Amino acid sequence: MNVEPDGVGGRPACIGDVCITCSDTAVEVRVLRLLEDQMAVVDAGAGEETVSVALVNAGVGDRILVHAREAIAVVGAPALETGTPGAGP
């Protein structure tokens, strides 16, 4: 796979229509908006990316782990981070 330096978090950036990671590392991103077909626009730190959220129950503002443009886990929700009473799993 061809890579360029200066990717997200200092990791190499992928070229073309491929994953936002070039290794076996998931990247933590924040969901900016939900799209049709179980897709979402996320803040990847170096810009916006479109990823699949088909495998997780993510909402706007959630922090998710993404690998190969697929969300694999929700690691934080806005209500949980602010300590909103009654928020929880």
N, C-alpha and C positions, 0 to 999 in steps of 0.2 A: 504494500500500500504506500502510495506517495504521501508524504506529510510535509507540512510547513512549520517552521518554528513559530512561537508566540501564540499558541492555542490557549484555550481556557485554562486558567491557573498555571500558566507556564508550560503546559504539556503541548506536544505537537498538535497542530490543527489539521483536521482531515480535509481532503480536497474532494470536491464533487458531492454527490448526494449519498453520503455515508454517515456513520455515527459521529456524535460529538466527542467521543473518546476514541483513542487509538490504542488502548490497552485494555486489560481486564479490570479496569477501575470504573466504578460508578461515580457519577458527578452529581453533587447536590445542587439543585436549582429551585427557583420559586415560580409557581404557576401564576402567569399574568392574566390569561383568559382561556376559557374553554371554547373549543371549536366543534363542528359537527364530526361525526364518525369517530368519536372517542379520541380526539386529538386535542392538544393544548399548546398554546404559545407560552414559553418559559423564558425567564431571565437566566442566561447561562454565564453571567459575569462579564463576558466579552461581547454580548449582544443577545438578541432574541433567537430562539430556535423553536421549531415545531416538533413535538414529540407525541408518541402514542401514550394514552393513559388508560388503555383498555384493560390492563391487568390490576389496576389500583382504583380506589375510590378517592380521587383527588378533587379538590375544589380550588377556586381562585384564592391565592395567598398561601396555599400549602407549600411546604418544602418537600420535594420528592427526590429520590435517587433515580438517575437515568443512566442506562447503559444501552448502547446501540440504538439510540432514539426511542427507547422503550422505558417507561416509568416502571420500576420494579419494587418500589416501596414509598410510603408516605412517612416522612420522618418528623414532621411538625406541622401543626395547623395553627392559624392565627389565634383562635380562641384559647388554645392551650398555652401559647407563648405569652399572652397578656395576662393569664391567670383569671380569666373571666369566670365568675362564680357559676357553678353548674356545668362548666365545660369539662369534658373528659371522654374517655373511650366509650 
